[in-house]
């Protein structure tokens, strides 16, 4: 494993640990298992098909990078990629 890969893995693990500690530090009724840690989105809720689809194909969200439907970080809104590619080609 290269240094960069080890660094990114350690960074991701550290952010996930901070997010989990934040959630576990709350009262059980206040835990929602999603949010942001140091600006990075996380979502530890059980995945749903609706959330998955709303993240990878969402015409109502102008962003290309959207929060993962589970885990920590971002994923790509493929609808916006398609739309912008069509604008470039037209």
C-alpha positions as CSV (number, residue, x, y, z in Angstrom):
1,X,0.0,0.0,0.0
2,X,1.4,3.4,-1.0
3,X,1.8,6.2,1.5
4,X,-1.0,8.2,-0.1
5,X,-3.4,5.3,0.2
6,X,-2.4,4.7,3.8
7,X,-2.9,8.4,4.5
8,X,-6.4,8.4,2.9
9,X,-7.4,5.2,4.7
10,X,-6.2,6.6,8.1
11,X,-8.0,9.9,7.4
12,X,-11.2,8.2,6.5
13,X,-11.0,6.0,9.5
14,X,-10.3,9.0,11.8
15,X,-13.2,10.9,10.4
16,X,-15.5,7.9,10.9
17,X,-14.3,7.5,14.4
18,X,-15.0,11.2,15.2
19,X,-18.4,10.9,13.7
20,X,-19.2,7.8,15.7
21,X,-18.0,9.3,18.9
22,X,-20.1,12.4,18.3
23,X,-23.2,10.2,17.8
24,X,-22.5,8.0,20.8
25,X,-21.9,11.1,22.9
26,X,-25.5,12.2,22.3
27,X,-28.5,11.1,24.2
28,X,-30.0,8.1,22.4
29,X,-33.1,10.1,21.4
30,X,-30.8,12.7,19.8
31,X,-28.8,10.3,17.6
32,X,-29.6,10.6,14.0
33,X,-26.6,8.8,12.6
34,X,-25.9,11.3,9.8
35,X,-24.3,14.7,9.5
36,X,-20.9,16.3,8.9
37,X,-17.6,15.9,10.6
38,X,-15.0,18.6,9.7
39,X,-17.0,19.4,6.6
40,X,-17.2,15.8,5.4
41,X,-20.7,14.2,5.2
42,X,-21.4,10.9,6.8
43,X,-24.5,8.6,7.0
44,X,-24.4,5.5,9.2
45,X,-28.2,4.8,8.9
46,X,-29.2,1.5,7.3
47,X,-29.3,2.1,3.5
48,X,-32.6,2.4,1.6
49,X,-33.3,2.1,-2.1
50,X,-34.9,5.6,-2.1
51,X,-31.8,7.2,-0.5
52,X,-29.5,5.3,-2.9
53,X,-31.5,6.5,-5.9
54,X,-31.8,10.0,-4.7
55,X,-28.1,10.3,-4.4
56,X,-26.9,8.7,-7.6
57,X,-29.8,10.0,-9.9
58,X,-31.3,13.2,-8.6
59,X,-32.6,15.8,-11.1
60,X,-33.7,18.1,-8.3
61,X,-30.1,18.4,-6.8
62,X,-27.8,20.6,-8.9
63,X,-24.7,19.3,-7.2
64,X,-22.5,16.7,-8.9
65,X,-20.9,15.6,-5.6
66,X,-23.4,14.6,-3.1
67,X,-23.1,12.7,0.3
68,X,-22.8,9.0,0.1
69,X,-26.0,7.1,0.9
70,X,-24.1,5.1,3.5
71,X,-20.6,5.7,4.9
72,X,-18.4,8.8,4.8
73,X,-17.6,11.1,1.9
74,X,-19.3,11.9,-1.4
75,X,-20.7,10.1,-4.4
76,X,-21.6,11.3,-7.9
77,X,-25.0,12.4,-8.9
78,X,-25.0,10.8,-12.3
79,X,-28.0,12.7,-13.5
80,X,-26.1,16.0,-13.2
81,X,-23.1,14.5,-15.0
82,X,-25.4,13.4,-17.9
83,X,-27.2,16.8,-18.0
84,X,-23.9,18.8,-18.1
85,X,-22.4,16.4,-20.7
86,X,-25.5,17.0,-22.9
87,X,-25.1,20.8,-22.5
88,X,-21.4,20.5,-23.7
89,X,-22.4,18.4,-26.7
90,X,-25.4,20.5,-27.8
